[in-house]
Amino acid sequence: MARNYELDDTDRNILNLLIQDAKMPYTEIARKVNVSGGTVHVRMARLEEIGIVQGATLRIDYQKLGYGVSAFLGIYLLKSSVYTSVVNQLRDIPEVVSIHFTTGAYGVFARLVCRDTQHLRDVLHDRIQPIDGIERTETLISLEEVVNRPTQLT
């Protein structure tokens, strides 16, 4: 797999359109980028093969589905050697939607989505804090997400 694959303008244009709308048909992308549909298909297959494109996701308004609390969790590890074990256990908790290995005070920084503060408390108390290797946690509840956007490629 190429680590530093050089994107050309066509690759960037294709990716920027899909970053904005992952459901956009290749024929429409081809029209906007002034290439054939086959070119878009071949480019995307190559970008997937080398690991630049790793699938497509949906942006969900969790609040409209009854998940009104978004929280960030700073996790202090007892020692760095427990990182892999802790992360593997966090992956099994559906409310944990992202996990980051970080520098600074926390060994791990995670984002959780819960129905309400009681649900958050239950996840923290019953599922996360008992994990071997976690020394303690600090929770920050998001009051409002102001910006959530993809990066445009230049």
N, C-alpha and C positions, 0 to 999 in steps of 0.2 A: 504494500500500500504506500502510495506517495505521500510523504508528510507535508511537503511544501509545493503542492501542485500549483502551477501558475494559471490562474483564470484569465481568459481573454475577455474582451468586451461582450461577446455573444454569451459566454457562460454567465457573466455577471448580470446581463440583462435578463436572461432566462431565470436565474435564481432570484433576482429582485422582484420579478413578477410573481413567482411562486411564494416568496416570503410574504407578500401582501395577500395572496389568495391561493392557497395550496390546492384548491379544487379547480383552478383555471385549466380548461382543456388545452392540450398541446397545440391544437390547430389555432386557437386564439393567440397563444404565446408566439407561435410561428409568424402569424400576421403582424403582431406588434413589434417583433424583433427583425422582421423582413428576412426570414429564412424559411426553409420547408419544414413541414411537420416531422418529416423523417430526421432532419437535422436536430430538432428539439429532442426527439426520442433517443437518438444516438448520444447526444450530449448528456442527457439525464441518466442514461444507462451507465455511461462512463463515470459520471459524478457519484452515482450510487456504488459502483464497483470499487472505486478508490476510497470510499468512506466519507466523502464530503457531504453528500445527501444521505441522511439516515432515517428517512421516512417522513411522514407528514402527521401533524397533530391538529386537534381542534382546540380553539379557545372557548372555554366554557365560562358562563357567568354562574359561578357556584352559588351565589346568593339566591338566584332565582330557583335553584334546586333545593333550597333549604339549608345550605351550608353558609351561614352568615358570619363565621369567624375565620379570619385568616391570621395565622400567628407565625412568628419567627422564633426559632429555638436555638439558643447558643448552648452547645453541649461541651462541658469540660470532661475530658477523658482522664482516667487515672494515670495512663501512660500511653504514648503514641503507638505502642505495639498492639493495642486492643482495637485500633481503628477499623480494620477489616471486619472483625467479629461484630463490632457495634453497628457498622454500616449494613452488614448482612441482616442483622435483626431489625434494623429500622426499615429496610426494604419491605419487610413482611407486614408493615403497619400501613393499611390503605390510606389513612389520613395524612401520612407523610408524602408530600408531593414533590419535594426536591431535597437533595442532600449535597452539601459542599464540604470538602476538606479545606480548611482555611488556615491562614496565618493569624497571629494575634492571640487574644485570650482564649478563644474557643478552639477546640480541635475540630469540631464539626458544627456546621450551621445548617439548620433544616427549616423548611417551610411546611406548615400543617394547615389543612383546611378541615374545619369542624362545624357541626350544626349550630352549636352555641357554646357558651363558656363552660357549662356543665360537661358537655361532651369533651371539650378540650381538657378539662380537669381529669376526666376519666382516662383519656388517652395518655396524658402525662403521668398520672399516678399509677395506673394499672399496667401500662404497656411500655412506656419509655424509661421511666426512672428505675425500674427493676433490672434493666439490662446490665449484665456484668460488664464492667469497664467504664461505666458512666459514673463520674464522681458527683456531678450536680448539673443542673440546667438553669438557664435564665430564659424566660418567655417574654416576648414583645408582641403585643396584639396590634395588628394593623387597623387603624381607624378608617383609612380610605386608600385605595390604590389609585394614584393620580396618572401614572404613566405605565403602560405595559406594551411595549412595541418591539418589533424585530429590528435588528441592525441592518441598514442598507449597505450593500457592498459597493465600494468605490474602486 
